[in-house]
Amino acid sequence: MNLTNEKVKELKKDFPIFRNKVHGKPLVFLDNAASTQKPRQVIDAISDFYSSSYANIHRGVYPLSERATEKYELAHDAVGGFINAGKQEIIFTKGATESLNLLSYALPSIIPPGKDEIVLTEMEHHSNLVPWQQLAKRNKMKLKFISVKKDFTLDYADAEKKITDKAAIVSVSHTSNALGTVNDVKRLVRLGIKAGAFTIVDAAQGVPHQPVDVKSLGCDFLAFSAHKMLGPSGIGVLYGRKELLEKMEPFNFGGDMIRKVSYDDASWNELPMKFEAGTPHIAGAAGFAESVNYLNRIGMENISRWENELLKQALESIAGIKGIMLYSPGPKHSSGILSFNLNHVHAHDVASLLGDDGVCIRGGHHCAMPLMEKLGISGTSRASFYLYNTVEDINIFIESLKNIKKMFSR
Ligand SMILES: Cc1ncc(COP(=O)(O)O)c(C=O)c1O
């Protein structure tokens, strides 16, 4: 489905939230990098699941539990298919944060001796930074950061220097949530593989916005969250190559992840259950599968193209406002994220005043405090787009921003 403004207006009708007004004004939702709104199809899938299919999974032998189990397992298929992974390679977690934390505990069990460096980029979300800081402290490892250049893209020459044979882990963001920069992940993964490191992609801002194929990227692991791609919160994915997941020790222990338990010991269930201890977000999985179906119907290429058109339009319009500072690598290297500051106005004030006009954006450090420090700022205002945003949304946002600028110029 090639998206046009008219088609997007039709799609928007799938999202009940947009029936709401803010102070009598239309709701313009431009905080999609934080989380996305849900279409009726996803809401119905969750509600229907609770109404007709809910029971705990795997252990019940009655038809209701069998139906719930089947739906839960089919969700692994659907989500796996979405990124070209096998169903055993899809571990459902609480979200990208939990996926990366899980890895930071489970991966060291297979790191070969002599490798003690963890290579990240300077643009990581705290979720792909703090777990590795903690691992570095626990296991006496060293952190290295690939530089961000003045044009807000990564310095790949620096990556070549920093990813050496000492690297145990190379963990990089697919797309920066703070800048919108889409990194050349394939290139970074190749460098990681050459160095004999495990390669991890934080694709929380990648998978929802463009086609992502784990086989083509060649990475060992990849993390993302359902709530950023029309799905429910509280469920996400750790993708891992099957042979690595088989080798790794589990991190969470308890029900469902075991094969056999005695008073003294236990053995582990097959994948993906080995890494899914306890009762998971069962209805969330049904909603997640439906969000993937919804995105597939539109097509990820089309979504990416539409977001890029919106970004181009927003960049052109915002450039006309005096006193705007942009933190964007431009539409060629960016997904639909626009980070900016308005001279002398705090990012929180911008976000709050836009909010009064019904425009939802985010102001702050975007969970990337070290990056903000490097840029010499405390934060930015961030507008982020998704498939239901229209040209009119961008116009309302820009007009409101112009009014804020006028207000502070008096
Ligand atoms: C790049 C990136 N990584 C990780 C996360 C963490 O995702 P979650 O909060 O869903 O675990 C986010 C969320 O904003 C993100 O933008």
The ligand as a Gaussian input file, in Angstrom:
#p B3LYP/6-31G(d) Opt

LIG

0 1
 C       16.844000       2.998000      21.088000
 C       16.061000       2.445000      22.237000
 N       16.509000       1.375000      22.882000
 C       15.858000       0.818000      23.914000
 C       14.688000       1.367000      24.370000
 C       13.997000       0.734000      25.525000
 O       12.767000       0.224000      25.126000
 P       11.716000      -0.286000      26.233000
 O       11.491000       0.875000      27.145000
 O       10.512000      -0.631000      25.429000
 O       12.325000      -1.442000      26.898000
 C       14.176000       2.504000      23.749000
 C       12.953000       3.146000      24.239000
 O       12.763000       4.327000      24.095000
 C       14.875000       3.054000      22.637000
 O       14.429000       4.126000      22.017000

